[in-house]
């Protein structure tokens, strides 16, 4: 086998290897694009779900009242005086 034939075989092997590398690169790029679009769809769905929720993560914002009591402590004593035992 001559040196020219060996070099031709090596060039062909390198061409095949290079073709496999580029094919795998294109395959991974396509998979990455598909995964990215899937994630964008998931985040869009989650974002739309968050917009429909009430503010500050309260399940029913209309039910949440003020933090403090509405009456003073002297009113509570009057209320206990009105309780009747049956």
C-alpha positions in Angstrom: 0.0 0.0 0.0 1.4 3.4 -1.0 1.6 6.5 1.1 -1.0 8.1 -1.2 -3.5 5.3 -0.6 -3.0 5.6 3.2 -3.6 9.3 3.1 -6.8 8.8 1.0 -8.1 6.4 3.6 -7.3 8.8 6.4 -8.9 11.7 4.6 -12.1 9.6 4.0 -12.1 8.5 7.7 -11.7 12.1 8.8 -14.6 13.1 6.5 -16.8 10.5 7.9 -15.9 11.5 11.5 -16.5 15.1 10.7 -19.9 14.2 9.2 -20.8 12.4 12.4 -19.7 15.3 14.6 -21.8 17.8 12.6 -24.8 15.4 12.5 -24.7 15.0 16.3 -24.3 18.8 16.7 -27.3 19.4 14.5 -29.3 16.8 16.4 -28.4 18.3 19.8 -29.3 21.8 18.5 -32.7 20.5 17.3 -33.4 18.8 20.7 -32.3 22.0 22.5 -34.6 24.1 20.5 -37.5 21.7 21.1 -36.8 21.6 24.9 -36.6 25.4 25.0 -39.9 25.8 23.3 -41.5 23.3 25.7 -40.1 25.2 28.7 -41.4 28.5 27.3 -44.9 27.0 26.9 -44.8 25.6 30.5 -43.7 29.0 31.9 -46.4 30.8 29.9 -49.0 28.5 31.3 -47.7 29.0 34.8 -47.5 32.7 34.3 -51.1 32.8 33.1 -52.1 30.8 36.2 -50.4 33.3 38.4 -52.2 36.2 36.9 -55.5 34.6 37.7 -54.7 34.1 41.4 -55.4 36.7 44.0 -52.7 39.0 45.2 -50.3 38.0 48.0 -51.3 34.3 47.6 -54.6 34.6 49.5 -57.0 32.0 48.2 -60.0 34.3 48.4 -59.0 37.9 48.7 -62.5 39.1 49.5 -62.6 37.0 52.7 -59.4 38.3 54.2 -60.1 41.0 56.7 -58.2 43.5 58.7 -55.4 42.3 61.0 -56.7 43.8 64.3 -60.0 43.4 66.2 -63.0 45.6 65.4 -64.0 46.2 69.1 -62.1 47.4 72.0 -61.5 45.3 75.2 -64.3 47.0 77.1 -66.9 45.9 74.5 -65.9 42.3 75.1 -66.7 42.5 78.8 -70.2 43.8 77.9 -70.7 41.0 75.5 -69.8 38.4 78.1 -72.4 40.0 80.4 -75.1 39.4 77.9 -74.5 35.7 77.5 -77.3 33.5 78.9 -77.0 29.9 80.0 -80.0 27.7 79.1 
